[in-house]
Amino acid sequence: YIVNPVIRAGVEVDLKGAIIIFDEAHNMEDIAREAGSINLEEDTLFKLQNELEQMSVGQPMIYQPLCEVIEGLISWIGRKKDSLAKRDFQHYFSSWTGDKALRELEESNISRECFPILLECFTKAIRTSKEAEMEPDMPHLSGISVLTLEELFASLTYFFSRNGSHILDYHLGLQRSTKRGDSSGTWTHTFSLWCMNPSVVFKDLAELSLSTILTSGTLSPMNSFSSELGMQFGTSLEAPHVI
């Protein structure tokens, strides 16, 4: 929960000036990549779209831009789902990187130029929804919709961060598959934005904290581990033996 920005915000953990100690840090690369990634099934997007449409009636300046983004993602899935490459039995998948991924997102009403405005709308929507939870009669987004938006915008924020320098560290993907255990054979489509570089997330974590300490029995080779996380560690201690 320390690494994932959505969970960290949810439990109100402030890392500014903190000393963070991670044990079993050999998992850090995978954890950081996962924290910067998202997978959204089409059904989840439809539910979110429905709630945003309802909220847009009362507060269009906040919710309408977000609704258009989700509508854009749903429309994009609809256009792409029949042209995906077959990868396995009942599994189709295509992915895009770099400028191609950026162009695909632009088709979904998500561009580098408009993202700051969308981020502002998202921030207001989350704040408004959380305030409305204290007033039972006030309309607000459901908990699952709030979480979906938080996860989506966390990944997009990393994607566009540092003046777009992390765009090449991401894969945009669309999958078409049948749900495991579903005997009806119903297709499901999943929008994915995968972080391939753990340093995208870890750098932000390290810059927020006063000091970050990583410990594990299996961090060797240290040079490649440091390179993967995009950090030069000021102090490194490596035992020449295995316990």
C-alpha positions as CSV (number, residue, x, y, z in Angstrom):
1,Y,0.0,0.0,0.0
2,I,3.0,2.3,0.4
3,V,4.0,2.0,-3.3
4,N,0.5,2.2,-4.8
5,P,-0.5,5.9,-4.9
6,V,-4.3,5.1,-4.9
7,I,-4.1,2.9,-1.8
8,R,-1.6,5.3,-0.1
9,A,-4.1,8.2,-0.6
10,G,-7.0,6.0,0.6
11,V,-5.3,5.3,3.9
12,E,-3.9,8.8,4.2
13,V,-0.3,7.9,4.3
14,D,2.0,11.0,3.8
15,L,5.5,10.0,2.7
16,K,6.9,13.6,2.7
17,G,10.0,13.5,4.8
18,A,9.5,9.9,5.9
19,I,12.1,7.1,6.2
20,I,10.7,4.1,4.4
21,I,12.1,0.6,5.0
22,F,11.1,-2.2,2.5
23,D,11.9,-5.8,3.4
24,E,11.8,-8.5,0.7
25,A,12.7,-5.7,-1.7
26,H,13.6,-8.1,-4.5
27,N,9.8,-7.8,-5.2
28,M,10.0,-4.1,-5.6
29,E,10.3,-4.1,-9.4
30,D,7.2,-6.1,-9.9
31,I,5.3,-4.2,-7.2
32,A,6.3,-0.8,-8.8
33,R,5.2,-1.9,-12.3
34,E,1.9,-3.1,-11.0
35,A,1.3,0.1,-9.1
36,G,1.7,2.1,-12.3
37,S,-0.6,-0.1,-14.3
38,I,-4.3,-0.6,-14.8
39,N,-6.6,-3.2,-16.3
40,L,-10.3,-2.2,-16.8
41,E,-12.9,-4.5,-18.1
42,E,-15.6,-3.2,-20.4
43,D,-18.4,-3.9,-17.9
44,T,-16.7,-1.7,-15.3
45,L,-16.4,1.1,-17.9
46,F,-20.1,0.9,-18.7
47,K,-21.1,1.1,-15.0
48,L,-18.8,4.1,-14.5
49,Q,-20.2,5.8,-17.7
50,N,-23.7,5.4,-16.3
51,E,-22.9,7.0,-13.0
52,L,-20.9,9.9,-14.6
53,E,-23.9,10.6,-16.9
54,Q,-26.2,10.9,-13.9
55,M,-23.7,13.1,-12.1
56,S,-23.2,15.3,-15.2
57,V,-26.9,16.4,-15.0
58,G,-26.2,18.3,-11.8
59,Q,-22.6,19.3,-12.2
60,P,-21.6,19.2,-15.9
61,M,-18.5,21.2,-15.5
62,I,-16.9,18.5,-13.3
63,Y,-18.4,15.3,-14.6
64,Q,-19.1,15.8,-18.3
65,P,-15.4,15.8,-19.3
66,L,-14.8,12.6,-17.3
67,C,-17.9,11.1,-18.9
68,E,-16.6,11.9,-22.4
69,V,-13.3,10.2,-21.5
70,I,-15.1,7.0,-20.5
71,E,-17.4,7.1,-23.5
72,G,-14.3,7.6,-25.6
73,L,-12.6,4.5,-24.1
74,I,-15.8,2.4,-24.7
75,S,-16.1,3.6,-28.3
76,W,-12.4,2.9,-28.9
77,I,-12.8,-0.7,-27.6
78,G,-15.8,-1.1,-29.9
79,R,-13.7,0.0,-32.9
80,K,-10.7,-2.1,-32.1
81,K,-12.2,-5.3,-30.6
82,D,-12.8,-7.1,-33.9
83,S,-9.3,-6.5,-35.3
84,L,-7.2,-7.8,-32.4
85,A,-4.5,-10.4,-33.1
86,K,-5.2,-14.0,-32.1
87,R,-2.7,-15.1,-29.4
88,D,-4.3,-18.2,-28.0
89,F,-7.5,-20.2,-27.9
90,Q,-10.3,-17.7,-27.1
91,H,-7.7,-15.0,-26.5
92,Y,-7.1,-12.0,-28.7
93,F,-4.7,-9.2,-27.9
94,S,-3.1,-6.1,-29.5
95,S,-0.8,-3.5,-27.9
96,W,0.7,-0.1,-28.8
97,T,3.7,1.8,-27.4
98,G,5.2,5.2,-27.7
99,D,3.6,7.6,-30.1
100,K,1.2,4.9,-31.4
101,A,-0.1,4.5,-27.8
102,L,-0.5,8.2,-27.5
103,R,-2.5,8.4,-30.8
104,E,-4.8,5.6,-29.6
105,L,-5.5,7.4,-26.4
106,E,-6.2,10.6,-28.3
107,E,-8.9,8.7,-30.1
108,S,-10.4,8.2,-26.6
109,N,-10.4,11.9,-25.8
110,I,-7.2,11.6,-23.7
111,S,-4.4,13.8,-25.0
112,R,-1.3,15.3,-23.4
113,E,-2.8,18.8,-23.9
114,C,-6.2,18.1,-22.3
115,F,-4.9,15.9,-19.5
116,P,-4.3,18.7,-17.0
117,I,-7.9,19.8,-17.4
118,L,-9.1,16.2,-17.0
119,L,-7.0,15.8,-13.9
120,E,-8.5,18.9,-12.4
121,C,-12.0,17.6,-13.1
122,F,-11.0,14.2,-11.6
123,T,-9.7,15.8,-8.4
124,K,-12.9,17.9,-8.0
125,A,-15.1,14.8,-8.7
126,I,-13.3,12.7,-6.1
127,R,-13.4,15.5,-3.5
128,T,-17.1,16.2,-4.2
129,S,-18.0,12.5,-4.0
130,K,-16.2,12.0,-0.7
131,E,-17.8,15.1,0.8
132,A,-21.2,13.8,-0.4
133,E,-20.7,10.5,1.4
134,M,-21.4,12.4,4.6
135,E,-24.8,13.5,3.3
136,P,-26.9,10.5,2.5
137,D,-29.4,12.5,0.3
138,M,-26.7,14.0,-1.9
139,P,-25.9,12.2,-5.2
140,H,-22.4,10.9,-5.5
141,L,-20.3,8.3,-7.2
142,S,-20.3,4.8,-5.8
143,G,-17.1,3.5,-4.1
144,I,-16.2,1.2,-7.0
145,S,-16.6,4.1,-9.5
146,V,-14.4,6.3,-7.3
147,L,-11.8,3.6,-7.1
148,T,-11.9,3.0,-10.9
149,L,-11.3,6.7,-11.6
150,E,-8.5,6.8,-9.1
151,E,-6.7,3.9,-10.6
152,L,-7.2,5.1,-14.2
153,F,-5.9,8.6,-13.4
154,A,-3.0,7.3,-11.3
155,S,-1.8,5.3,-14.3
156,L,-2.4,8.2,-16.7
157,T,-0.6,10.6,-14.4
158,Y,2.5,8.4,-14.5
159,F,2.1,8.0,-18.3
160,F,2.1,11.8,-18.9
161,S,4.5,12.7,-16.1
162,R,7.8,14.4,-16.4
163,N,6.7,16.2,-19.6
164,G,5.8,12.9,-21.3
165,S,9.2,11.3,-20.9
166,H,7.5,8.1,-19.6
167,I,5.3,7.5,-22.6
168,L,7.9,5.0,-24.0
169,D,7.7,3.1,-20.6
170,Y,4.1,2.1,-21.2
171,H,2.2,-0.5,-23.3
172,L,-1.4,0.3,-24.1
173,G,-3.3,-3.0,-24.6
174,L,-6.7,-4.4,-25.5
175,Q,-7.6,-8.0,-24.8
176,R,-10.6,-10.0,-25.9
177,S,-11.1,-13.2,-24.0
178,T,-13.6,-15.4,-22.2
179,K,-13.9,-15.2,-18.4
180,R,-12.3,-18.1,-16.6
181,G,-15.0,-20.4,-15.3
182,D,-17.7,-18.9,-17.6
183,S,-19.2,-21.8,-19.5
184,S,-21.4,-19.5,-21.5
185,G,-18.5,-18.4,-23.7
186,T,-19.3,-14.7,-23.2
187,W,-16.5,-12.4,-24.5
188,T,-15.0,-9.7,-22.2
189,H,-12.8,-6.9,-23.4
190,T,-10.1,-5.4,-21.1
191,F,-8.4,-2.0,-21.6
192,S,-4.9,-2.1,-20.2
193,L,-2.2,0.5,-19.6
194,W,0.9,-1.4,-18.4
195,C,3.9,0.2,-16.8
196,M,7.0,-1.7,-18.1
197,N,9.6,0.4,-16.2
198,P,9.6,0.2,-12.3
199,S,11.6,3.4,-12.1
200,V,8.5,5.4,-13.2
201,V,6.8,4.7,-9.9
202,F,9.9,4.2,-7.6
203,K,11.4,7.6,-8.5
204,D,8.4,9.4,-7.3
205,L,8.4,7.4,-4.1
206,A,12.1,8.1,-3.4
207,E,11.7,11.8,-4.1
208,L,8.8,12.1,-1.7
209,S,10.6,10.4,1.2
210,L,13.6,11.6,3.2
211,S,15.3,8.2,2.8
212,T,14.4,4.8,1.3
213,I,16.0,1.6,2.6
214,L,15.7,-1.6,0.7
215,T,16.6,-4.9,2.3
216,S,16.5,-8.5,1.0
217,G,18.6,-11.6,0.8
218,T,18.4,-11.7,-3.0
219,L,19.1,-8.2,-4.4
220,S,22.2,-9.2,-6.3
221,P,23.4,-8.1,-8.7
222,M,23.1,-4.7,-7.1
223,N,24.1,-2.7,-10.2
224,S,21.2,-4.1,-12.3
225,F,18.8,-3.7,-9.5
226,S,19.7,0.0,-9.1
227,S,19.5,0.5,-12.8
228,E,16.0,-1.1,-12.9
229,L,14.7,1.3,-10.2
230,G,16.4,4.3,-11.9
231,M,18.3,5.2,-8.7
232,Q,21.8,5.4,-7.6
233,F,21.9,4.3,-3.9
234,G,24.1,6.4,-1.7
235,T,25.0,3.4,0.5
236,S,25.0,-0.2,-0.4
237,L,25.9,-3.2,1.7
238,E,26.2,-6.7,0.2
239,A,27.3,-9.7,2.2
240,P,29.7,-12.1,0.5
241,H,27.9,-15.2,1.7
242,V,24.5,-16.9,1.8
243,I,22.8,-17.8,5.1
